Amino acid sequence: MRKVILAMQMSLDGFVAGPNGELDWMWHAFNDELKTSIIESIRQTDTQLLGRVAYQEQAAHWPTSTDEIAPLVNNATKVVFSRTLDSVMWANSRLATSDIATEIAQLRQQPGKDITLVGGARLAQTASRLRLIDEYNLVVHPVVLGAGLPLFADMAAPMPLKLVKKEAFGTGAMRLLYRRE
């Protein structure tokens, strides 16, 4: 059965975006070494789960990008969770037709590589709250934002995780892979 992996970049204090959705804080610790690690992770998956905002941001960037990540992202199946979009135009994209738990259950049963949730703090929060994530692939940046969109919110109970891999980068960023126990 396919795993669902949450892949997010976050601040040391647990935010995935600043108070107004800012992401500029992550670029000072982003280098070729980290990019290579991220590409390695992307290659292990073939399906991406995205919220509306993440979908719109990525759909505006990746189709015309010449970055080496672009083909991996463009060729992946993309399932978009939105209450407001009527259609999606990015190649290999479709709107989710069910709630997140049902959609993920159906995707797990299909053949293919693992599934990654790559965008949308609220989508990530919901998936975590519902215990739909098998692994957390987190890049923790050496920055404290003090406020913003938290990765975890409104958890009903503690969620034990087991550290299965760690990778340190020269910029001070850390990639941590946790498996839900």
N, C-alpha and C positions, 0 to 999 in steps of 0.2 A: 504494500500500500504506500502511496506517495505521502511524503512528509510535507507539512506546511511550516515554512521558515519565515520568520519576521526578520527582514533586513533593514535596519535603520541606522542612521548616524545620529548621535545624541551628544549633548553637553555633559560634562561631569556631574552636573546637578539634575540630570534626567529629562531635559527638554529636547524635543526634536525640531523645534522652531522657536524663534523669538516671539515676543508678545504680539507682533503684527505679522507673523508668518515668516520673519526673516530667516534666511539660510546662509547669509554671508559669513557668519562666524565659523563655519566649518572649513573654509578654504585655506586658512593660514596653516592648517596641519595636514592638508591634502598634498600628497606628492606621488611620484611614480611608483614607489614601493607600495603605498596604500592602494593606488589604482590597480596594480597588478593583483593584489589580494582580492579586491572587489571583483575583478574580472573572473578570477578563479571561482569565486562563489557563484557568480551569475551563470557560468557554464554548467553548473550542477542542476540548474532549473530550466524549465521550458514554459512555465505559466506564471504570470504575474497578477496579483490582486491589487487594485488601486481604488482609492476614493476619487470623487469627482475632481477636486482641486489638483491632486497629484496627477491624475490623468490629463487634465487640461494643460498643466505645466509641461509634462513630459511629451505630450502629443505636439506641442508647439516647438519643442527642441529636437527630439531624436530623429524624426523622419528626414531632416535635411542635414543632420550632423555628419561630419566626416571622422569623428572620434572612433577609436577602435571598439568602444563599447556599443556604438550605435547598431551594428548588425545584430548583436546579441539581443538587444532590447526590441528592436524593430521586428525581428523574426519570432519573438516569444508570443504566445497566446496571452492576451490581456483581458481580464475580466474586471469590469468597472462597476462599482457600487455607487449608485446615485439615485436620489429621489427627484432630481430636477432635469437631468438630461433625457432627451427623447431618442437620441441616436449618438453613435460614436463613429468617427471616420478614420482613425488611425488603423493601418493595416493590422490584421489579426486581432482586432479588438471587438468586444461585444459587451453589452450591458448585462449585468447579472439579472436573472429572471426570478430568483428566489431570495429568501433571506440569507444572510451570510452563513449560518450553520448548515442549511440545506445545500447551498451552492458548494461549500467546501466538501461536504460529505459526498456529493456527486463527483466533484473533481478528483477526490482521493481514489475513487474507484476506476477512473479512466487510466489507460496506459500512458506512460510518459515519465519524465524526470520529476523531481520535486517541484513544489509550488512555493512561490515566494510572495509575501505581502511586502510591497516596496513603498507604499506611500499612502499617506493619510493618517494623521495622528489619531483622529476619531475612529477610523476603521481599525487601526492597530489596537486602540483601547478596547473596542467592542470585541474583537477577536480574542484578546487576552482575557477579558472578563468572562467570556464564554468558554475559555480553555480550549480554543481551536488551534493554538499555535503549539507545534511540537518542539521547535528550536528557535532560539533568539540569537541572531547573528548581528551583534551590535558593535558599531565603531564608536568608541567613546573618545571625544575630542577634549584636549586639555584647555577647556574654557568653561567658566561658570557664567551662565546667563542671568540667573537671579529670578527670572520670570519667563513665561512663554507657554508653549503647548507641551504638556508632559506626555511622556510615553505611556505611563501607567496612571490611570485615574479611576476612582470609584470601584476598586477591587473589593468584592464582598468578603474575601478571605485571603490569607497569605497564599502565595503560590511558590512552593519550593522549586528551585532550579539547581541543576548540577552543571558546573563548569566542565566542558569537555575539550575546549581548545582556547588558547590565548596566543596573541601575536602582538608584539610591541613594534612600533615604528619610530624611526629617528626623530620625527616631529613631536613625539610625545603622545600621539594617538595610540589607542589600543583596540584591537579587534578581539572581542570576546564572544565565544559560542557557548550558549547555555542550552541544555536540554531540560524540558519540563519533566519532573519526576512523577 
